[in-house]
Amino acid sequence: MPCYYHVDVEVSPERVGQVRRILAAHLRFWNLENLVEPVCGGAEMLLRAIDEHASDKNVSIELWWNRQHLITAVGGTDHALRPHHDLRGCLRHLAATSDGWGCCATDAGARIIWFSQRARAGERVPLVAAAPRPITQEGLDVPREILPVARLAGPSATGGNGILEEAR
């Protein structure tokens, strides 16, 4: 089942560390401990750059996990922020440390910067089936009482129904 998380935050120097811890907690909850450092490091770098360059510091952060890729998106509504100029260092870092990244604008004028991390198959240990063990008993014990087949299936000598008929 895919996982999704969304948080709106007003960026400030003290909030950047809090957001990093919140994102790390969600990644650990989703069993993605190996992605904590690259994802939280990229998000933290973007938030610090937005704090430095943007006039509108309200941003939305979203995480999407589809069991193969984790996509992190940071979006803000500051129309004066030019990601390719103001955030050039962050974008270079994201390009070097992520499997994919991009920057786009929405119809409402919001700017979104996203990056993705792939969960590699070799990072998880596959389950190994245990070898079958020999049975230590020679055989099963015989039941204490053996009922005759006639009593199970047919009417009894007293005229009542058999045990199977009574069960039905």
N, C-alpha and C positions, 0 to 999 in steps of 0.2 A: 504494500500500500504506500503510495507517495506521501511525503510529509511536507508541510508548509508552515512557515513562521513569518510573522509580520510585526514590526514595531515602528512606531513613529517617535522621533526624538528631536529635541532641540539641542544642537551640537554645542558643546562647551568643553574646555579641556578636562574638567572632572568627569563629564558624562562619557567621554571616549573610553576610559577604562571600564566604566560600568557596562557599557554596551558590549565591549569585548568579552567580559565575563558572562553576560547573558547569552551571547551567541555561542560561546564555548560550552555553556551548560546544555544548550539545545543540541549541539553536535554530539556531546557525550551521551545524552539521552537517546539519540538516534543511533548510537554505537558507531560514531564516526570520529573516534579519538584521533585517528591519523590525519584528519583534515583540520583539526583545531588550529594549528599554527599557521598554515597557509591562508585559510579563510579569515581567521580573526586578524592576522597580520595585514592582509589586504584591506579588510574593512576598516581597521584602525587607521591605516595610512590615508585612506580616502576621507575619513571623518576629520582627521587632523588638517588635511589640505582644505577641506570645505570650511572648517573653522577659521582657517587663515585667510582664505580668498573670498568667501561668499558673504553677501550682506544679509540674505535670508538664510538662517541657520536651521530651519525646520526641514528634516529629511525623513524619508521612509526607508527602512531596510527590510528586505525580504530574503528568505532562504527557501529554496525548493530542492527537495531530495527526491529523485525518481528511481532510486535503487541502482543507478549507474553514475549519474552526475549530480553534483551539488552546485546549484546556481545561486550566486549571491548578487543582489541588485541593491544599489544605493541610489535613491532618486530625490531630487530637490526641485523647488520651484523658482530658484533664483535665476532670473532672465539675464542678468549681467555676467553670470559665471560662464566662462568659455572653457570647457573641459580640455580641449586640445592645446590651449595656451596656459591657463592657470593651473591645470592639474597634470602637466606634461610628465613630471617625475613619477607621479603615482601611476599613470598609464603605462609608462615604461616598465615599472616594477610589476604591474599586473600582467603585462605581456610576457615577462620573463618567468613568472612564477605560477601562472595558471595555464590550463589546457585551452582556454578560449576566453575572449573578452570582447566587449563592445561598448559603444556609447550611442545613445539615440535620444530623440526628443519625442514627447507625446503630443497629441493634438491640443491638449490643454496648456502646453508650454513647459511642462516639466522635463528636466534633463535626467536621464537614467544612465548610470554606469554599471555594467554587470560583468561578472567573471565566473568561470566555471572550473570546478575541480572534479576529476574523475576518480572514483574509488577503484583502485586497481585490484584485480582478482588475486594477485599474489600476496596481498597484504593480510588476508584472512586465512586462518588455518582451516583446511577442510576437515570435516568429521571423518574418522576412519572407523570402519566397522570392526568390531572385535571378532577374533577367530572363534568358531564354535568350540565349546568344551565337551569332552566325553561325559556321558551320563554315568554317575557313580552307582546308581541302584541297578540291581539285576532285573527287577520287574516291579509291577504295581501290586499292591495288596489286593486280595480278593474281597469283595463286599461281604459284610457279615451275614446278610440275609439274601438269599436268591429266591426271587419270586418266579413261580412257574409261568410259562408263556400263556397258558390257558387262562390264568387268573388275570393277567395284564389285558388281554384282548377281549375275552368273551365274558358272558354272564357267569356269576358264581353259582355254587351249589345252592345257596340260599335264595336264588332267584333275583338278586340285585345285579346291577350292571358291573362290568369290570372296571378296573382302576382307570384305564384310558377313557372309558365312556364317562366315568364320573368327572374326570378332568375336563372333558369337553363341556 
